[in-house]
């Protein structure tokens, strides 16, 4: 995005999970602008991000003025999940369409992710699998990919991947989240 987060006083914080509520409450109470980026996390054709987002909207709207939070929630609940997530963006909640790592692999980052994973001391079978994915990216098993990233360590993986991806496009929901906060500071 060619944006310096430091210049805007923006800090990226991992919450090590999906319990954003305490952070949202604290930041609202302190009047600190923020956005939340979360995975879609579909289970049985229902995105976990939906209820997660609705709970955050309740918290954020209540901190703003809370005059009619029920009406705000009812408005968000109307329509498809996609439409609901678009409405949640007004509250600084941004949702992807799957999981960050699988979206990056399926997008413009497959080669860089494979190169990064090769730095880890995986078994020969996993190294062979990486070569197969490199030959045919559409053969990737997302569950195995995520297990490999977790085995390497998400933080370590992200730091190493970051050195390889300059110039790659930023996923839309991430750029929207960053621009949301920039617009508030």
Backbone torsions as a table, in degrees:
resi	resn	phi	psi	omega
1	UNK	NA	-12.5	-177.8
2	UNK	56.0	43.2	178.3
3	UNK	-122.7	130.7	175.2
4	UNK	-89.2	111.5	178.7
5	UNK	-63.4	-36.0	178.6
6	UNK	-59.3	-41.5	-179.3
7	UNK	-62.7	-26.9	179.4
8	UNK	-96.4	0.6	-179.6
9	UNK	71.1	29.2	-177.0
10	UNK	-98.5	132.3	177.0
11	UNK	-117.1	137.4	175.4
12	UNK	-98.6	125.8	-177.6
13	UNK	-123.6	128.4	173.2
14	UNK	-85.6	136.7	177.1
15	UNK	-100.7	5.9	178.2
16	UNK	52.9	51.7	179.6
17	UNK	146.0	-148.2	-176.9
18	UNK	-128.1	14.3	178.3
19	UNK	-87.8	83.3	-177.2
20	UNK	-85.0	-13.7	-173.2
21	UNK	-53.4	-51.8	-177.7
22	UNK	-61.2	-35.7	-179.9
23	UNK	-69.5	-44.0	179.0
24	UNK	-61.5	-43.3	179.3
25	UNK	-61.6	-46.2	-179.3
26	UNK	-63.7	-48.3	-177.6
27	UNK	-65.4	-38.8	175.8
28	UNK	-62.5	-45.6	-178.3
29	UNK	-62.3	-34.2	-179.4
30	UNK	-88.3	-7.0	-179.9
31	UNK	72.2	28.5	-179.1
32	UNK	-95.4	122.3	178.9
33	UNK	-63.4	143.0	179.3
34	UNK	-155.9	166.0	168.7
35	UNK	-136.3	159.5	179.3
36	UNK	-120.0	130.5	175.8
37	UNK	-113.8	125.4	-178.0
38	UNK	-141.0	156.6	179.0
39	UNK	-79.8	152.0	177.7
40	UNK	-63.0	-45.2	174.9
41	UNK	49.7	67.7	-179.4
42	UNK	-76.2	132.6	174.3
43	UNK	-135.4	121.9	-178.6
44	UNK	53.2	45.1	176.8
45	UNK	66.1	14.5	176.9
46	UNK	-122.8	125.0	178.9
47	UNK	-74.7	127.4	175.6
48	UNK	-62.4	-26.1	180.0
49	UNK	-63.1	-22.1	-177.7
50	UNK	-64.6	-58.0	179.6
51	UNK	-66.2	-37.0	176.3
52	UNK	-57.0	-46.7	-179.8
53	UNK	-66.9	-41.6	178.7
54	UNK	-61.2	-41.6	178.3
55	UNK	-63.6	-38.7	177.9
56	UNK	-67.3	-39.0	177.8
57	UNK	-60.8	-43.2	177.6
58	UNK	-57.1	-45.4	-179.2
59	UNK	-64.3	-48.6	-176.3
60	UNK	-67.7	-45.6	-179.7
61	UNK	-64.5	-39.9	177.5
62	UNK	-61.7	-36.1	179.3
63	UNK	-73.9	-29.7	-179.6
64	UNK	-71.4	-59.8	179.0
65	UNK	-154.2	-31.2	174.7
66	UNK	61.2	19.5	-177.0
67	UNK	-59.9	-42.8	179.9
68	UNK	-147.5	65.1	-178.6
69	UNK	-60.5	-35.4	179.4
70	UNK	-60.1	-39.5	179.0
71	UNK	-67.6	-38.8	177.7
72	UNK	-62.0	-46.7	-180.0
73	UNK	-63.4	-43.3	179.1
74	UNK	-59.6	-40.7	178.3
75	UNK	-63.4	-41.9	-179.6
76	UNK	-67.7	-36.9	-176.8
77	UNK	-70.5	-17.6	178.8
78	UNK	-74.6	137.5	176.2
79	UNK	93.5	-169.4	-176.7
80	UNK	-76.9	169.9	175.1
81	UNK	-59.1	-42.6	-179.3
82	UNK	-58.2	-45.5	179.6
83	UNK	-65.5	-38.6	178.0
84	UNK	-63.3	-43.2	-180.0
85	UNK	-65.2	-35.4	176.6
86	UNK	-62.9	-39.3	178.6
87	UNK	-69.0	-33.5	179.5
88	UNK	-66.6	-24.8	179.2
89	UNK	-60.2	-28.2	176.8
90	UNK	-62.9	-21.5	179.0
91	UNK	-100.4	5.6	178.2
92	UNK	84.7	22.6	-179.8
93	UNK	-109.8	121.6	-174.7
94	UNK	-124.8	128.0	-173.0
95	UNK	-121.4	138.0	175.4
96	UNK	-86.4	-164.8	-178.2
97	UNK	-107.6	0.0	179.0
98	UNK	-160.0	-109.6	176.6
99	UNK	-132.3	141.0	-174.5
100	UNK	-48.7	-52.0	-173.7
101	UNK	-63.3	-40.2	-179.8
102	UNK	-72.2	-34.1	176.4
103	UNK	-64.6	-41.9	178.6
104	UNK	-63.1	-43.3	-179.9
105	UNK	-62.3	-45.9	-178.4
106	UNK	-72.7	-16.8	178.7
107	UNK	-90.0	-125.0	-172.8
108	UNK	-102.6	17.6	-171.4
109	UNK	-118.3	5.2	-173.5
110	UNK	-55.4	-51.1	-176.6
111	UNK	-62.3	-44.1	-179.9
112	UNK	-65.3	-35.8	178.8
113	UNK	-69.2	-40.5	177.8
114	UNK	-62.8	-46.0	178.5
115	UNK	-59.8	-40.2	179.5
116	UNK	-66.3	-44.6	179.4
117	UNK	-63.9	-31.5	179.1
118	UNK	-64.8	-18.8	177.8
119	UNK	-70.0	-20.0	-178.9
120	UNK	-85.1	155.0	-178.7
121	UNK	-88.4	69.2	176.8
122	UNK	-78.1	165.1	176.0
123	UNK	-65.5	164.2	178.5
124	UNK	-60.7	-36.6	-179.9
125	UNK	-62.3	-41.5	179.7
126	UNK	-70.8	-37.0	177.5
127	UNK	-64.1	-37.3	176.6
128	UNK	-64.9	-40.9	178.1
129	UNK	-60.8	-41.9	177.1
130	UNK	-60.2	-40.7	177.8
131	UNK	-63.9	-39.3	178.5
132	UNK	-64.9	-42.4	178.7
133	UNK	-64.9	-34.5	179.2
134	UNK	-65.5	-39.2	179.4
135	UNK	-69.7	-42.1	-178.7
136	UNK	-138.1	93.1	-175.1
137	UNK	-59.6	-28.1	-178.0
138	UNK	-75.4	-1.5	176.9
139	UNK	-92.3	0.9	-177.3
140	UNK	-59.9	136.9	173.0
141	UNK	-97.4	108.8	-174.0
142	UNK	-60.1	-36.0	179.7
143	UNK	-66.0	-41.0	178.5
144	UNK	-68.5	-41.0	177.1
145	UNK	-56.0	-49.1	-179.6
146	UNK	-63.4	-38.2	178.1
147	UNK	-64.6	-39.1	179.1
148	UNK	-65.8	-41.4	178.9
149	UNK	-64.6	-43.4	178.8
150	UNK	-64.6	-37.3	178.6
151	UNK	-65.1	-38.2	177.3
152	UNK	-71.4	-30.4	-175.4
153	UNK	104.2	118.8	-175.1
154	UNK	-58.4	-42.4	-179.7
155	UNK	-64.1	-47.7	179.0
156	UNK	-61.9	-43.9	178.8
157	UNK	-59.5	-47.9	-177.8
158	UNK	-61.6	-43.4	179.8
159	UNK	-62.1	-43.3	-179.4
160	UNK	-71.4	-38.2	178.2
161	UNK	-63.7	-39.2	-177.4
162	UNK	-57.5	-29.5	-180.0
163	UNK	-73.8	-12.3	-175.2
164	UNK	-107.0	-9.8	-167.6
165	UNK	-111.1	13.5	179.9
166	UNK	-59.6	135.8	-179.6
167	UNK	93.6	-14.4	177.4
168	UNK	-74.8	150.8	179.7
169	UNK	-68.7	144.4	177.8
170	UNK	-84.6	133.8	176.3
171	UNK	-54.0	141.6	-173.5
172	UNK	-54.9	-45.2	-176.3
173	UNK	-66.9	-28.2	177.7
174	UNK	-74.0	-44.1	179.0
175	UNK	-64.9	-35.6	176.5
176	UNK	-63.4	-41.5	-179.3
177	UNK	-64.7	-43.2	179.1
178	UNK	-64.9	-46.5	-179.8
179	UNK	-65.6	-30.6	175.7
180	UNK	-59.8	-48.3	-179.3
181	UNK	-68.7	-41.9	177.8
182	UNK	-56.9	-40.3	179.0
183	UNK	-66.1	-18.9	-178.3
184	UNK	-98.4	-16.4	-177.6
185	UNK	-94.0	NA	NA
